[in-house]
Amino acid sequence: MSTCLECGISSCLELGGGNNPHFHRTNTEPSGIFRPNLDIMDHPNVDIKCDLSDGIPFHDGHATELRAVHLIQHFPTRKVLPFLLDCYRVLCPGGHLYIMVSDLEWVFQQVLEGGLTPGHICSIWGEQDFPSDYHLTGFTYPLIREHMEQAGFVRITPPFKRNPWEVSLEGWKPE
């Protein structure tokens, strides 16, 4: 993983990884856990405790890669675009953001076809195991893509799925 020349901290940030930073591989990232891991909760695997809905505590152009797996659905709707704008600020030119969220289009289709299940409830409202584990907003691919475009991201990938109830995409800050 690369290191920021300005501050000496890794330029690959895990945003909201909690106690279980994600090993998901995207099309461009190396395997392994991104560090530092920033999260609102105080866990052994959290390197920097902060409320990411209020901003990312790094300087402009710090990161080459940001990863936000099941993070932004925990933000109030009005904080999603400001968060994506802050991701854009923190990325260096050519840097990229990977996002994974629950795919509400898929979830609602399943509910209409077969009824509401505990798994659907978790996808819609969160697992609710601790105070910040509630979903305050939801996404479909077109909606999250629109937010990323509004924040300035380009080359946004078509949706790809690790699991049917999730949607992942990547976007880049122009060079």
C-alpha positions in Angstrom: 0.0 0.0 0.0 1.2 3.5 -0.7 2.0 6.2 1.8 1.2 9.9 1.6 4.3 11.9 0.9 3.0 14.9 2.8 2.1 13.2 6.1 3.6 9.7 6.0 0.2 7.9 6.7 -1.1 5.2 4.4 -3.0 6.7 1.4 -5.5 3.8 1.3 -8.3 4.5 3.9 -11.0 2.2 5.2 -14.0 4.4 6.1 -16.4 2.9 8.6 -14.7 -0.6 8.8 -15.6 -1.0 12.5 -14.1 -3.9 14.3 -14.1 -6.0 11.1 -12.4 -4.1 8.4 -13.4 -5.6 5.0 -11.3 -7.8 2.9 -13.5 -7.3 -0.1 -11.4 -6.9 -3.3 -12.4 -4.4 -5.9 -11.2 -4.3 -9.5 -8.2 -2.1 -8.5 -7.3 -2.7 -4.9 -4.7 -5.1 -3.5 -5.9 -7.8 -1.1 -5.9 -7.2 2.6 -7.2 -4.6 5.0 -6.9 -0.9 4.3 -5.3 1.1 7.1 -6.0 3.4 8.8 -9.5 2.3 9.6 -11.7 5.2 10.6 -15.0 4.5 12.5 -17.4 6.2 14.9 -17.1 3.2 17.3 -14.1 2.5 19.6 -13.0 -1.0 18.6 -9.5 -2.7 18.7 -9.3 -2.6 14.8 -10.3 1.1 14.6 -7.2 3.3 14.2 -9.0 6.7 14.2 -12.3 7.2 16.0 -14.4 9.9 14.3 -17.8 10.7 13.0 -17.3 10.4 9.2 -20.7 12.0 8.6 -19.0 15.2 9.8 -16.0 14.9 7.5 -12.8 12.9 6.9 -10.0 14.1 9.1 -7.3 14.1 6.4 -5.8 16.9 4.3 -6.8 17.6 0.7 -5.4 15.1 -1.8 -4.2 12.7 0.9 -5.7 9.4 -0.4 -5.2 7.3 -3.5 -8.0 4.9 -2.5 -11.0 5.2 -0.2 -13.3 2.3 0.7 -16.7 2.7 2.3 -18.4 -0.7 2.7 -21.9 -0.4 4.2 -21.2 3.0 5.7 -23.3 5.7 4.1 -26.7 4.1 4.7 -25.9 4.9 8.4 -25.8 8.7 7.6 -28.8 11.0 7.5 -29.8 11.5 3.9 -28.8 15.2 4.0 -25.2 14.2 4.9 -24.6 11.7 2.0 -23.7 14.3 -0.7 -21.5 16.3 1.7 -19.7 13.0 2.6 -19.1 12.2 -1.0 -17.8 15.7 -1.6 -15.4 15.2 1.3 -14.2 11.9 -0.2 -13.6 13.8 -3.4 -11.6 16.5 -1.5 -9.5 13.9 0.3 -8.6 11.9 -2.8 -5.6 12.9 -4.9 -6.2 13.4 -8.7 -6.7 9.9 -10.2 -7.7 8.5 -6.8 -10.7 6.3 -6.5 -13.6 5.6 -4.1 -15.2 2.1 -3.7 -18.7 2.0 -2.2 -20.9 -0.9 -1.2 -24.4 -0.4 0.1 -27.6 -2.5 0.5 -29.4 -2.6 -2.8 -33.0 -1.5 -1.9 -34.2 -2.2 -5.4 -33.3 -5.8 -5.0 -34.6 -6.0 -1.4 -38.0 -4.4 -2.3 -38.4 -6.7 -5.3 -37.8 -9.7 -3.0 -40.3 -8.4 -0.4 -42.9 -8.0 -3.1 -42.3 -11.5 -4.4 -42.1 -13.4 -1.2 -42.8 -11.2 1.8 -40.7 -9.5 4.4 -37.9 -11.6 6.1 -35.5 -10.8 8.9 -32.7 -10.5 6.3 -34.8 -7.9 4.4 -35.4 -6.0 7.7 -31.6 -5.8 8.3 -30.9 -4.6 4.8 -33.6 -1.9 5.1 -33.1 -0.7 8.8 -29.7 -2.2 9.8 -28.9 -4.9 12.3 -29.5 -2.5 15.3 -26.9 -4.2 17.5 -25.5 -0.9 18.8 -26.5 2.8 18.6 -24.9 3.5 15.2 -26.0 0.3 13.6 -29.3 1.7 12.2 -29.8 2.6 8.5 -31.0 6.2 8.2 -31.2 6.2 4.4 -31.1 3.7 1.5 -29.9 3.4 -2.0 -30.3 1.9 -5.5 -27.6 1.9 -8.0 -29.0 4.9 -10.0 -29.3 7.0 -6.8 -25.8 6.4 -5.5 -24.4 6.9 -9.0 -26.2 10.2 -9.2 -24.8 11.3 -5.9 -21.3 10.3 -7.0 -21.7 12.3 -10.2 -22.9 15.3 -8.3 -19.7 15.1 -6.1 -17.5 15.2 -9.3 -16.6 11.5 -9.7 -16.1 10.2 -13.2 -15.6 6.7 -14.8 -18.2 5.4 -12.4 -18.4 1.6 -12.8 -21.6 -0.3 -13.7 -22.9 -2.0 -10.6 -21.3 -5.2 -9.5 -22.5 -7.5 -6.7 -20.7 -9.7 -4.1 -24.1 -10.7 -2.8 -27.6 -10.2 -4.3 -28.7 -7.8 -1.6 -25.7 -5.4 -2.1 -24.5 -3.2 -4.9 -20.9 -2.0 -5.3 -19.5 0.7 -7.5 -16.3 2.7 -8.0 -15.7 6.2 -9.1 -12.5 8.2 -9.8 -11.4 11.8 -9.2 -10.2 13.1 -12.6 -6.5 13.4 -13.1 
